[in-house]
Amino acid sequence: MMQAILRTAFPPALPKRGARPFPWPWRDRAGRFSALRAVTLALILAPGAWLLVTALTEGLGPEPAKAALREIGLWTIRLLLVTLAVTPLGRILAAPRVLGLRRMLGLATLAYALLHLLLYAVDQNFGLPRIASEIALRFYLTIGFVALLGLAVLGWTSTDGWMRQLGLRWKRLHFLIFPIAALGVFHFFLQSKSQLWEAVLAAGLLAWLVLWRLLPAGARLHPVALMLLAPASGLAAAGVEYAWYALATSLPASRILAANLDIAFGLRPAVWAAVAAVVPPLLALPGWIRARQSRRTAPGSAAPGPEPAHSPAAAGNPGR
């Protein structure tokens, strides 16, 4: 399995006549150096490298395994959300090269999730019977393990060969990333207990990523449609936060919900989710304006033209 993951993470370039393939992750599929891929790879490795250096310098506190387990879990959720954000960002910016990062980021998410499980095993002194029992009996561990298995299946089938073999079924299979992401965020809530700031923010960002894909295809690049997703994402995050406090704690959920409207003590995570959702329409606005101006100045363009076109390479799986 690890061999398949490594082959997928470092896909060989499309061979040219008389040329050797380039399996390195900082090269594109034509074998050329890609600064974008190199920077992305460095950013992917940075959290793990920082954690390793901190551990070697005894900076993780009296329980380093637990601290590392928590940090790697946080980065797994963050990378999962970043992976799901690649498609909207690539489409909004009309940047096919950005879309080409999905596989690398998805496999990095899987790698961090596997490292998260490995650190849990370290914390349990590699007692496999105990680990299996804990995963089976503790609900939050069961949820996390199911999400990890789902990521493993998607990582295993992310190769070009599996895409060709499964055909249209490949897209249906990889739509499972959304329930997997929901399970991951739920696991995050169960682990966060009363420290829910980032978990609520993650729920709001995931809501935006799902709502964007539910928009009609012609509205996904329209600044007004994108702007409407900002309050929707904030309300979704606030609703999730309210449901958590109402169902899982004895704290006054209604007062916590009302606190989202009070900025006297700073912005709540639901508000930050809405603020973050304002960025995509701002990114889409220049391209939308240029497209409208080009349609007006084009000769014989009395009727409104189609939505701005983007590269066919950007028209990948709509579910990713």
Backbone hydrogen bonds, N-H to C=O, Kabsch-Sander energy under -0.5 kcal/mol:
donor,donor_aa,acceptor,acceptor_aa,energy
5,I,1,M,-2.2
6,L,2,M,-2.5
7,R,3,Q,-2.3
8,T,4,A,-2.0
9,A,5,I,-2.6
10,F,6,L,-2.0
14,L,29,R,-4.1
19,A,16,K,-2.0
27,R,24,W,-1.7
28,D,32,R,-2.8
31,G,28,D,-2.0
34,S,26,W,-3.2
35,A,33,F,-0.5
38,A,34,S,-2.4
39,V,35,A,-2.7
40,T,36,L,-2.3
41,L,37,R,-2.6
42,A,38,A,-2.2
43,L,39,V,-2.4
44,I,40,T,-2.2
45,L,41,L,-2.2
46,A,42,A,-1.5
48,G,44,I,-0.5
49,A,45,L,-2.5
50,W,46,A,-3.0
51,L,47,P,-2.3
52,L,48,G,-2.2
53,V,49,A,-2.5
54,T,50,W,-2.5
55,A,51,L,-2.3
56,L,52,L,-2.5
57,T,53,V,-1.6
58,E,55,A,-1.5
59,G,54,T,-3.4
67,A,63,E,-2.2
68,A,64,P,-2.8
69,L,65,A,-2.5
70,R,66,K,-2.2
71,E,67,A,-2.3
72,I,68,A,-2.7
73,G,69,L,-1.9
74,L,70,R,-2.1
75,W,71,E,-2.2
76,T,72,I,-1.9
77,I,73,G,-1.8
78,R,74,L,-2.3
79,L,75,W,-2.6
80,L,76,T,-2.1
81,L,77,I,-2.2
82,V,78,R,-2.3
83,T,79,L,-2.6
84,L,80,L,-1.9
85,A,81,L,-1.3
86,V,82,V,-0.7
86,V,83,T,-1.0
87,T,320,R,-0.6
89,L,85,A,-2.2
90,G,86,V,-3.0
91,R,87,T,-2.5
92,I,88,P,-2.8
93,L,89,L,-2.4
94,A,91,R,-0.6
95,A,90,G,-2.6
98,V,95,A,-0.9
99,L,95,A,-1.3
100,G,96,P,-1.3
101,L,98,V,-1.9
102,R,99,L,-1.5
105,L,101,L,-2.5
106,G,102,R,-2.8
107,L,103,R,-2.5
108,A,104,M,-1.9
109,T,105,L,-2.2
110,L,106,G,-1.9
111,A,107,L,-2.5
112,Y,108,A,-2.4
113,A,109,T,-2.2
114,L,110,L,-2.5
115,L,111,A,-2.2
116,H,112,Y,-2.1
117,L,113,A,-1.9
118,L,114,L,-2.4
119,L,115,L,-2.6
120,Y,116,H,-1.6
121,A,117,L,-2.1
122,V,118,L,-2.2
123,D,119,L,-2.5
124,Q,120,Y,-1.5
125,N,122,V,-1.9
126,F,121,A,-3.5
127,G,124,Q,-1.5
128,L,126,F,-1.5
131,I,127,G,-2.7
132,A,128,L,-2.8
133,S,129,P,-2.3
134,E,130,R,-2.7
135,I,131,I,-2.5
136,A,132,A,-2.0
137,L,133,S,-2.2
138,R,134,E,-2.6
139,F,137,L,-0.6
142,T,138,R,-2.3
143,I,139,F,-2.7
144,G,140,Y,-1.9
145,F,141,L,-2.6
146,V,142,T,-2.4
147,A,143,I,-2.1
148,L,144,G,-2.1
149,L,145,F,-2.5
150,G,146,V,-2.2
151,L,147,A,-2.3
152,A,148,L,-2.4
153,V,149,L,-2.2
154,L,150,G,-2.2
155,G,151,L,-2.7
156,W,152,A,-2.6
157,T,153,V,-1.9
158,S,155,G,-1.2
163,M,159,T,-2.0
164,R,160,D,-2.3
165,Q,161,G,-2.4
166,L,162,W,-2.7
167,G,163,M,-1.8
169,R,166,L,-1.8
170,W,167,G,-1.3
171,K,167,G,-0.6
172,R,168,L,-1.5
173,L,169,R,-2.5
174,H,170,W,-2.3
175,F,171,K,-0.9
175,F,172,R,-0.5
176,L,173,L,-1.6
177,I,174,H,-1.3
178,F,175,F,-1.7
180,I,176,L,-2.2
181,A,177,I,-2.4
182,A,178,F,-2.3
183,L,179,P,-2.3
184,G,180,I,-2.4
185,V,181,A,-2.5
186,F,182,A,-2.3
187,H,183,L,-2.7
188,F,184,G,-1.9
189,F,185,V,-2.3
190,L,186,F,-2.5
191,Q,187,H,-1.9
192,S,188,F,-2.1
193,K,189,F,-1.6
195,Q,192,S,-2.3
196,L,194,S,-1.4
200,V,196,L,-2.9
201,L,197,W,-1.9
202,A,198,E,-2.6
203,A,199,A,-2.1
204,G,200,V,-2.2
205,L,201,L,-2.4
206,L,202,A,-2.5
207,A,203,A,-2.1
208,W,204,G,-1.9
209,L,205,L,-2.2
210,V,206,L,-2.0
211,L,207,A,-2.9
212,W,208,W,-2.7
213,R,209,L,-0.9
214,L,210,V,-1.0
215,L,211,L,-0.8
215,L,212,W,-0.8
219,A,216,P,-1.9
220,R,216,P,-0.7
220,R,217,A,-0.8
222,H,219,A,-1.1
226,L,222,H,-2.5
227,M,223,P,-2.4
228,L,224,V,-1.8
229,L,225,A,-0.7
229,L,226,L,-0.8
230,A,227,M,-1.3
232,A,228,L,-1.1
233,S,229,L,-2.4
234,G,230,A,-2.1
235,L,231,P,-2.7
236,A,232,A,-2.2
237,A,233,S,-2.4
238,A,234,G,-2.5
239,G,235,L,-2.6
240,V,236,A,-2.4
241,E,237,A,-2.5
242,Y,238,A,-2.5
243,A,239,G,-2.7
244,W,240,V,-2.4
245,Y,241,E,-2.3
246,A,242,Y,-2.5
247,L,243,A,-2.5
248,A,244,W,-2.9
249,T,245,Y,-0.8
253,A,251,L,-1.2
256,I,252,P,-1.7
257,L,253,A,-2.5
258,A,254,S,-2.3
259,A,255,R,-1.5
260,N,257,L,-1.3
261,L,258,A,-1.9
262,D,259,A,-1.1
263,I,261,L,-0.7
266,G,263,I,-1.6
271,V,268,R,-0.5
272,W,268,R,-2.0
273,A,269,P,-2.1
274,A,270,A,-1.6
275,V,271,V,-2.5
276,A,272,W,-2.8
277,A,273,A,-1.4
278,V,275,V,-1.5
279,V,276,A,-1.2
282,L,278,V,-1.3
283,L,279,V,-2.1
284,A,280,P,-2.1
285,L,281,P,-1.6
287,G,283,L,-0.5
288,W,284,A,-2.1
289,I,285,L,-2.5
290,R,286,P,-2.5
291,A,287,G,-2.2
292,R,288,W,-1.9
293,Q,289,I,-2.4
294,S,290,R,-2.5
295,R,291,A,-1.7
296,R,292,R,-1.8
297,T,293,Q,-2.1
298,A,294,S,-1.1
301,S,298,A,-1.4
302,A,300,G,-0.9
314,A,311,S,-2.4
315,A,312,P,-1.6
316,G,314,A,-1.3
320,R,317,N,-1.5
